[in-house]
Amino acid sequence: MIRNGKAALDSGNFARAVCEFQQAWQFAPENVEGQSRAVAHYLQAGDLNGAVQLGTKAVQHWPNDSQLQHWLGLDYFKSGRNTEALQTLNSKWLSS
């Protein structure tokens, strides 16, 4: 599903990409690598709300994963939520 989502992104089909990423989250919620990629791809698709929502859930589930914290911080920054971005990115460096 992540691969299908990436292919959909590459072809410019953002709606299909988001659908694939949502299915991947539901199908394999314990796959941290897949969730990290999904958060990054939501951001690439321009779905900032989806990226923040998925990133927040993922960071709550894996609070010590610095890659997820990085993506969530970037999602917050791109959304204009700079205070939350700094908090998230600072916690990334504190947990590393």
Secondary structure as GFF3:
##gff-version 3
##sequence-region A 1 96
A	DSSP	alpha_helix	2	10	.	.	.	ID=ss1
A	DSSP	alpha_helix	14	27	.	.	.	ID=ss2
A	DSSP	alpha_helix	32	45	.	.	.	ID=ss3
A	DSSP	alpha_helix	48	61	.	.	.	ID=ss4
A	DSSP	alpha_helix	66	78	.	.	.	ID=ss5
A	DSSP	alpha_helix	82	95	.	.	.	ID=ss6
###
